């Protein structure tokens, strides 16, 4: 999958990964894809709730070792 922007939030705890993703998404065009890499296990449920609240599409969530990968499509 191609990403328009990648955001590394490793080492940051809630709510910082969400806040940084929100800021990044506001700078992106509708339909563009944002990949967020986080190490906070709580980010999995946080990004589900964030997508529902903002109307952005949570395309995919995966785990790679210690990293939680969240892929969002800008509404």
WOQUICOR-V660156 format. One record per residue. N is the residue number from 1. RES is the residue in one small letter. PHI is phi in whole degrees, -180 to 180 (NA if undefined). Layout:
# WOQUICOR-V660156
n res phi
N RES PHI
N RES PHI
This chain:
# WOQUICOR-V660156
n res phi
1 x NA
2 x -90
3 x -118
4 x -82
5 x -154
6 x -123
7 x -125
8 x -100
9 x -115
10 x -58
11 x 87
12 x -97
13 x -104
14 x -51
15 x -99
16 x -59
17 x -59
18 x -67
19 x -62
20 x -69
21 x -66
22 x -60
23 x -63
24 x -63
25 x -65
26 x -68
27 x -91
28 x -106
29 x -85
30 x -57
31 x 92
32 x -74
33 x -109
34 x -114
35 x -106
36 x -116
37 x -109
38 x -133
39 x -114
40 x -80
41 x -60
42 x -67
43 x -65
44 x -61
45 x -72
46 x -62
47 x -72
48 x -63
49 x -66
50 x -60
51 x -62
52 x -65
53 x -71
54 x -98
55 x 84
56 x -76
57 x -92
58 x -84
59 x -74
60 x -161
61 x -135
62 x -138
63 x -122
64 x -127
65 x 65
66 x -88
67 x -98
68 x -107
69 x -105
70 x -122
71 x -118
72 x -121
73 x -107
74 x -65
75 x -72
